[in-house]
Amino acid sequence: MFGKIKELMEAKAKAEEMKKRLETMIVTGESYNAEVVVTATGGRKITKIDINQGVLNVRGKLEIEQLVLTAVNNALDQADRLMAEEMKHKVPNIPGLGM
């Protein structure tokens, strides 16, 4: 019983360490032809949205919104993959916790 508690405490500490590390990692997502580029942290926080000036001149509001959504979702997908990869290597498999 105490062994499991110790494992849980260690897993929690590793998860916190991983969370801090992910916040320092950068991922990007792009729309078609990189008209919109979104930068995010590995912790899924959007830090920058870059919209190509040419897009603003020739595309309508709805099209630009769709480009932004695509780029944001791509960046968050990259962050999810990064997080999954980190978890695979850092957080132990503890039976009953679904990790």
Secondary structure as GFF3:
##gff-version 3
##sequence-region A 1 99
A	DSSP	alpha_helix	2	24	.	.	.	ID=ss1
A	DSSP	beta_strand	26	30	.	.	.	ID=ss2
A	DSSP	three_ten_helix	32	34	.	.	.	ID=ss3
A	DSSP	beta_strand	36	41	.	.	.	ID=ss4
A	DSSP	beta_strand	46	51	.	.	.	ID=ss5
A	DSSP	alpha_helix	53	58	.	.	.	ID=ss6
A	DSSP	alpha_helix	61	90	.	.	.	ID=ss7
###
